[in-house]
Amino acid sequence: MDHRDAAPYTTRPWPLVRTAIVNGLRLHRPLTLYGLTELDVTRPVERFAELRRTHRIAVSLTAHLAWCQAHMLTRHPGLNTFRRGKQLLTFHDIDVAVAMDRRLPDGTRYAGAGTVRAAQRLSPAELALELRRLTRADPTASPEVRRRRRFAALPSWLQRVLLWRIARDPEALRQIYGTTGLSAVGSGATATASLHVIAPNPFTLAILASPMVRTPQADGGFACRVPVTMAMDHAIMDGADAAAALVTLADLYASADMWTDAEAEKLVAHARHAP
């Protein structure tokens, strides 16, 4: 066949996993406001470097951010609150949906979400280990992912009907995704300039953390800051609520006190007995 008759493009099937991702994006809260800032993480980064030297363990900055977010929400439960009809529903547990780079058994890579249930009950090391488990586990075995994939296989008209219902049913949203979101893919990497991400938000509060910025200091060290975007559903919370939560979050991010030697020993013990 004459090459001039060939189509000037190639085609491949639309991945079902992309439909699941699009469905999540359609749950965006229409009254979302965004706040952009940078938060200091110098002490935690220095502590993680120390733990690598002394205990030969790697600690994920994402685990630190998720632990801080969960504990911030325990102090500001109004941000773990959703509207259901004429009621406001505040969940007792903080279920953090953490965006992560995942790989399906067939090798397909996608940016999925792993949900850390009742994150506020976990110690920093326990949360880090749970994140590691979620990242390495077969995502198709996850109850949340199975629900999303079954949902994505439904007819499009039925998906729209169910999405309309999920957007109005906080308990359904919690079961499928969680009660708050954290996107920190690449936050442990470094960048030369700040990058703030604006993304759809299905929660009352979600945090988007970008690659860390390291700034040289006069003493030869570095100041480490994470560009952070706070996505807030203005229908539920006001600016004063967000400001108070941001102060708490900044204090938690900047602290390394939660990463004690006892927490490090938990990670060491797990690594020693891991297959």
LINWO-V392073 format. One record per backbone hydrogen bond with DSSP energy under -0.5 kcal/mol. NH is the residue of the N-H (numbers start at 1). CO is the residue of the C=O. Records with the same first field share a line. If there is no record, write none. Layout:
NH=CO / CO
//
This chain:
5=2
6=3
9=7
18=15
19=15
20=16
21=17
22=18
23=19
24=20
25=21
26=22
27=24
28=25
29=201
30=28
32=29
33=232
35=230
37=228
39=226
41=224
42=224
45=41
46=42
47=43
48=44
49=45
50=46
51=47
52=48
53=49
54=50
55=51
56=51
57=51
64=60
65=61
66=62
67=63
68=64
69=65
70=66
71=67
72=68
73=69
74=70
75=71 / 72
76=72
79=76
80=77
81=78
82=89
84=87
87=84
89=82 / 87
90=88
91=80 / 89
95=93
96=94 / 116
97=95 / 180
98=96 / 114
99=97 / 182
100=112
102=100 / 110
104=108
107=104
110=102
112=100 / 110
114=98
116=96 / 114
117=115
119=94 / 116
121=118
122=119
127=123
128=124
129=125
130=126
131=127
132=128
133=129
134=130
135=131
136=132
137=133
139=137
141=138
142=139
146=142
147=143
148=144
149=145
150=146
151=147
152=148
153=149
154=151
159=155
160=156
161=157
162=158
163=159
164=160
165=161
166=162
167=163
168=164 / 165
169=166
170=168
173=169
174=170
175=171
176=172
177=173
178=173
179=95
180=95
181=205
182=97
183=207
184=99 / 182
187=184
189=186
191=212
199=197
206=231
207=181
208=229
209=183 / 207
210=227
212=187 / 189
213=225
214=191 / 212
215=213 / 223
216=214
217=221
220=217
223=215
224=222
225=213 / 223
226=39
227=225
228=37
229=208
230=35 / 228
231=206 / 229
232=33 / 230
233=204
234=31 / 232
236=233
237=233
242=238
243=239
244=240
245=241
246=242
247=243
248=244
249=245
250=246
251=247
252=248
253=249
254=250
255=251 / 252
259=256
260=258
264=260
265=261
266=262
267=263
268=264
269=265
270=266
271=267
272=268
273=269
274=270
//
